[in-house]
């Protein structure tokens, strides 16, 4: 496996993303962060450089990914704004330009994969998302299809309800169904970072929970 030298982070200014950034800094990784509002970003470290821009701007994403060996994304849909999931993935894949960039992206339970055997609770959550936010659901599903059809070294991490206690605990992982109903953002961050040095879930979409 190629050693990761520098990491691009998308969504690092968000609630889950800040856990991710702090843990990456603790591990000593040099980072490039794509931020729409860098003036509001409070994490300070000499390991962090900032690219000012939006993930839906192809030029900004190209600047972000340039020189990086991995991309970690926790970007979520913004209320009242253009659909982001599939557009972000297209921009990252295009910016990588066929280079072997490790790409780990966060998603919800509602995304379907061919190997899924979703239980009642997970299926209920999926159907709720499909009926309540059909456009967002379709866009997130499209993001999975784009990854699956690409040659990229991707992992899509699917999670249930996110808590923000910062408490680390056991993480359960499944290829077929969500093993639980909640997970802490600190554990999401740790699992995503672990994918940088572990190919167990390469080109797969595991469910994780506490």
C-alpha positions in Angstrom: 0.0 0.0 0.0 1.2 3.5 -0.9 2.2 5.5 2.1 0.0 8.5 2.6 2.0 11.8 2.7 -0.6 14.5 2.5 -4.4 14.5 2.9 -7.1 16.7 1.4 -10.2 17.2 3.6 -13.6 18.2 2.4 -16.2 19.2 5.0 -13.5 19.9 7.6 -15.4 22.9 8.9 -18.5 20.9 9.8 -19.3 19.2 13.1 -18.1 15.7 12.1 -15.3 17.2 10.0 -13.7 19.0 12.9 -13.3 15.7 14.7 -11.7 14.3 11.6 -9.3 17.3 11.3 -8.3 17.2 14.9 -7.6 13.4 14.8 -5.5 13.8 11.6 -3.5 16.5 13.2 -2.9 14.3 16.3 -1.5 11.7 13.9 0.8 14.2 12.3 -0.7 14.2 8.8 -0.1 17.4 6.7 -3.6 18.6 5.5 -5.2 20.7 2.8 -8.7 21.8 3.8 -11.3 23.1 1.4 -13.3 25.7 3.2 -16.1 28.1 2.0 -15.7 30.3 5.1 -12.1 30.0 6.3 -12.6 33.0 8.5 -14.9 30.9 10.7 -12.5 28.0 11.1 -10.9 27.9 14.5 -8.5 24.9 14.5 -4.9 26.1 14.3 -2.0 24.0 13.3 1.1 24.3 11.2 0.1 21.1 9.5 -3.0 22.7 8.0 -3.1 24.7 4.8 -6.4 26.1 3.5 -7.9 26.3 0.0 -10.8 28.8 -0.1 -13.6 27.5 -2.2 -16.6 25.3 -2.7 -16.6 21.5 -3.4 -18.9 22.2 -6.4 -16.3 24.4 -8.0 -14.1 22.1 -10.1 -11.1 24.5 -10.1 -11.1 24.7 -6.2 -11.3 21.0 -5.9 -8.4 20.6 -8.4 -6.3 22.9 -6.3 -7.2 21.0 -3.2 -6.4 17.5 -4.5 -3.2 18.5 -6.2 -0.2 17.1 -4.3 -2.4 14.9 -2.1 -2.4 11.1 -1.7 -5.9 10.8 -0.1 -9.2 12.7 0.1 -11.4 12.4 3.1 -14.9 13.9 2.8 -17.6 14.5 5.4 -19.5 17.1 3.4 -23.2 17.0 3.8 -26.2 18.4 2.0 -26.8 22.1 2.8 -30.3 23.2 3.3 -31.7 25.2 0.4 -28.5 24.8 -1.6 -27.7 22.8 -4.8 -27.3 19.1 -4.5 -23.8 18.3 -3.4 -23.1 14.6 -3.1 -22.6 13.5 -6.7 -21.2 16.8 -7.8 -18.5 16.6 -5.1 -17.5 13.1 -6.1 -17.4 14.0 -9.8 -15.1 16.9 -9.1 -12.8 14.8 -6.9 -12.6 11.9 -9.4 -11.8 14.4 -12.2 -9.2 16.2 -10.1 -7.4 13.0 -9.3 -7.1 12.4 -13.0 -6.4 8.7 -12.7 -3.8 9.0 -9.9 -4.0 6.4 -7.2 -5.7 8.7 -4.6 -7.3 7.0 -1.6 -10.9 8.4 -1.4 -13.0 7.9 1.8 -16.4 9.6 1.8 -19.2 9.7 4.5 -22.8 8.8 3.6 -26.0 7.9 5.2 -27.9 4.6 5.7 -30.2 5.4 2.8 -27.6 4.6 0.1 -28.1 1.2 -1.4 -25.3 -1.2 -2.5 -25.7 -4.5 -4.3 -24.5 -6.6 -1.4 -27.0 -5.1 1.1 -29.4 -7.2 3.2 -31.0 -4.3 5.0 -33.0 -5.1 8.2 -36.3 -3.6 9.1 -34.9 -0.5 10.8 -32.4 0.3 8.1 -34.9 -0.2 5.4 -37.4 2.0 7.2 -34.8 4.8 7.4 -34.0 4.3 3.7 -37.7 4.5 2.7 -38.2 7.6 4.9 -35.3 9.4 3.1 -36.5 8.3 -0.3 -40.1 9.6 0.3 -39.2 12.7 2.3 -36.2 14.0 0.4 -36.4 12.2 -3.0 -34.0 14.5 -4.8 -31.3 14.3 -2.1 -31.8 10.5 -1.8 -31.3 10.1 -5.6 -28.2 12.3 -5.6 -26.6 10.3 -2.8 -27.4 7.1 -4.6 -25.9 8.6 -7.7 -22.7 9.3 -5.8 -22.4 5.6 -4.9 -22.9 4.6 -8.6 -20.2 7.1 -9.7 -17.7 5.6 -7.3 -18.6 2.0 -8.2 -18.1 2.8 -11.9 -14.8 4.5 -11.3 -11.3 3.0 -11.0 -10.7 5.0 -7.8 -9.5 3.5 -4.5 -12.7 4.5 -2.7 -14.6 3.6 0.5 -18.0 4.9 1.3 -18.7 4.8 5.0 -22.4 4.6 5.8 -23.6 5.7 9.2 -26.8 6.0 11.3 -27.7 8.9 13.6 -24.6 10.9 14.5 -23.9 12.0 18.1 -21.4 14.6 19.1 -20.2 13.6 22.5 -16.6 12.9 21.5 -16.7 9.6 23.4 -14.8 6.8 21.8 -16.3 3.3 22.1 -16.4 0.0 20.1 -17.3 0.4 16.5 -19.3 -2.4 14.8 -18.9 -2.9 11.1 -21.1 -4.7 8.6 -21.1 -5.1 4.8 -24.8 -5.8 4.6 -26.8 -3.8 7.3 -26.4 -1.2 9.9 -25.3 -2.9 13.1 -26.8 -0.2 15.3 -28.8 3.0 15.4 -26.2 5.6 16.6 -22.5 6.4 16.3 -20.3 9.2 17.7 -18.6 11.6 15.4 -15.2 10.8 17.0 -15.6 7.1 16.0 -16.6 8.0 12.5 -13.4 10.1 12.2 -11.2 7.3 13.6 -12.8 4.7 11.2 -12.3 7.0 8.2 -8.6 7.6 9.1 -8.1 3.9 9.6 -9.0 3.3 5.9 -5.8 5.2 4.9 -3.7 2.2 6.0 -6.2 -0.7 5.6 -7.6 -2.1 2.4 -10.3 -4.3 4.0 -13.1 -2.0 2.8 -11.4 -0.8 -0.4 -14.1 -0.2 -3.1 -16.8 -1.2 -0.6 -19.5 0.7 1.4 -19.5 -0.6 5.0 -22.0 0.3 7.6 -20.6 1.3 11.0 -22.2 2.1 14.4 -21.5 1.9 18.1 
